[in-house]
Amino acid sequence: MTKVVFYKRHGIFYGFHEEGHAGYAEFGEDVVCSALSAMTMLIINTCETVWGVDVHYEIDDETTDITVTVKEALPEFASSDEKQYAVSGLIEGYYYQLMDLLEDYSDYIDVEAEEKPIK
Protein backbone atom coordinates (compact mmCIF):
# COMPACT_ATOMS: atom_id res chain seq x y z
CA MET A 1 0.00 0.00 0.00
CA THR A 2 1.15 3.52 -0.77
CA LYS A 3 0.51 6.10 1.92
CA VAL A 4 0.43 9.77 0.97
CA VAL A 5 0.40 12.41 3.70
CA PHE A 6 -0.20 15.99 2.58
CA TYR A 7 1.22 18.87 4.61
CA LYS A 8 -0.76 22.01 5.33
CA ARG A 9 -0.05 25.14 7.30
CA HIS A 10 -3.06 27.18 8.39
CA GLY A 11 -5.12 25.15 5.90
CA ILE A 12 -2.82 25.85 2.94
CA PHE A 13 -1.27 22.85 1.18
CA TYR A 14 2.51 23.10 0.74
CA GLY A 15 3.86 19.56 0.39
CA PHE A 16 3.45 15.82 0.79
CA HIS A 17 5.22 12.56 1.61
CA GLU A 18 4.64 9.31 -0.29
CA GLU A 19 5.81 5.94 0.98
CA GLY A 20 5.36 2.32 0.06
CA HIS A 21 4.36 0.42 -3.05
CA ALA A 22 0.66 0.22 -3.93
CA GLY A 23 0.85 -3.50 -4.68
CA TYR A 24 -1.92 -3.34 -7.28
CA ALA A 25 0.21 -5.33 -9.76
CA GLU A 26 3.77 -6.48 -10.28
CA PHE A 27 6.51 -3.86 -10.23
CA GLY A 28 6.59 -2.13 -13.59
CA GLU A 29 2.94 -2.96 -14.35
CA ASP A 30 1.28 -1.27 -11.39
CA VAL A 31 -1.06 1.41 -12.77
CA VAL A 32 -1.69 2.87 -9.31
CA CYS A 33 2.02 3.42 -8.62
CA SER A 34 2.49 4.71 -12.16
CA ALA A 35 -0.31 7.23 -11.68
CA LEU A 36 1.14 8.44 -8.38
CA SER A 37 4.63 8.77 -9.87
CA ALA A 38 3.35 10.67 -12.90
CA MET A 39 1.29 13.07 -10.79
CA THR A 40 4.17 13.66 -8.39
CA MET A 41 6.50 14.57 -11.24
CA LEU A 42 3.78 16.78 -12.74
CA ILE A 43 3.67 18.74 -9.46
CA ILE A 44 7.47 19.10 -9.29
CA ASN A 45 7.93 20.00 -12.96
CA THR A 46 5.03 22.46 -13.05
CA CYS A 47 6.24 24.27 -9.93
CA GLU A 48 9.83 24.47 -11.18
CA THR A 49 9.33 25.03 -14.89
CA VAL A 50 6.03 26.86 -15.26
CA TRP A 51 6.02 28.88 -12.03
CA GLY A 52 9.79 29.12 -11.52
CA VAL A 53 9.68 28.27 -7.83
CA ASP A 54 12.09 26.15 -5.82
CA VAL A 55 10.88 22.68 -4.95
CA HIS A 56 12.65 20.75 -2.24
CA TYR A 57 12.31 17.02 -2.68
CA GLU A 58 14.10 14.03 -1.25
CA ILE A 59 13.91 10.52 -2.65
CA ASP A 60 15.03 7.54 -0.60
CA ASP A 61 17.09 5.47 -3.05
CA GLU A 62 16.29 2.20 -1.30
CA THR A 63 12.55 2.59 -0.77
CA THR A 64 11.71 5.26 -3.40
CA ASP A 65 9.76 7.15 -0.73
CA ILE A 66 9.58 10.84 -1.62
CA THR A 67 9.01 14.02 0.35
CA VAL A 68 8.12 17.20 -1.54
CA THR A 69 7.88 20.68 0.00
CA VAL A 70 7.27 23.97 -1.78
CA LYS A 71 7.66 26.95 0.55
CA GLU A 72 6.33 29.33 -2.10
CA ALA A 73 2.90 27.74 -1.56
CA LEU A 74 2.73 29.65 1.73
CA PRO A 75 2.04 33.41 1.81
CA GLU A 76 5.05 34.28 3.96
CA PHE A 77 7.45 32.70 1.45
CA ALA A 78 5.70 33.57 -1.84
CA SER A 79 7.19 36.08 -4.24
CA SER A 80 3.69 36.92 -5.47
CA ASP A 81 0.07 36.14 -4.64
CA GLU A 82 -0.35 34.62 -8.09
CA LYS A 83 2.45 32.08 -7.55
CA GLN A 84 1.31 31.30 -4.03
CA TYR A 85 -2.25 30.53 -5.13
CA ALA A 86 -1.09 28.57 -8.18
CA VAL A 87 1.36 26.39 -6.29
CA SER A 88 -0.83 25.72 -3.26
CA GLY A 89 -3.78 25.09 -5.59
CA LEU A 90 -1.77 22.60 -7.62
CA ILE A 91 -0.82 20.63 -4.52
CA GLU A 92 -4.37 20.79 -3.18
CA GLY A 93 -5.62 19.59 -6.57
CA TYR A 94 -3.31 16.58 -6.27
CA TYR A 95 -4.86 15.85 -2.87
CA TYR A 96 -8.38 15.86 -4.33
CA GLN A 97 -7.29 13.75 -7.30
CA LEU A 98 -5.94 11.13 -4.90
CA MET A 99 -9.16 11.28 -2.89
CA ASP A 100 -10.97 10.36 -6.12
CA LEU A 101 -8.55 7.47 -6.75
CA LEU A 102 -9.12 6.33 -3.19
CA GLU A 103 -12.75 5.55 -4.03
CA ASP A 104 -11.68 2.82 -6.49
CA TYR A 105 -8.32 1.77 -5.06
CA SER A 106 -8.72 1.98 -1.28
CA ASP A 107 -6.90 -1.34 -0.83
CA TYR A 108 -3.82 0.15 -2.48
CA ILE A 109 -3.54 3.77 -1.35
CA ASP A 110 -4.15 5.74 1.82
CA VAL A 111 -4.41 9.52 1.75
CA GLU A 112 -4.26 11.91 4.69
CA ALA A 113 -3.74 15.62 5.26
CA GLU A 114 -2.22 17.08 8.39
CA GLU A 115 -1.28 20.47 9.74
CA LYS A 116 2.50 20.57 10.01
CA PRO A 117 4.92 23.43 10.63
CA ILE A 118 7.34 24.04 7.79
CA LYS A 119 11.07 23.79 8.44
Buried (B, 14 or more C-beta within 10 A) or exposed (E): BBBBBBBBBEEBBBBBBBBBBBBBEEEEEBEBBBBBBEBBEEBBEBBBEEBEBEBEBEEEEEEEBBBBBBBBBBEEBBEEEEBBBBBBEBBBEBBEBBEEBBEEBEEBBBBEBEEBEBE
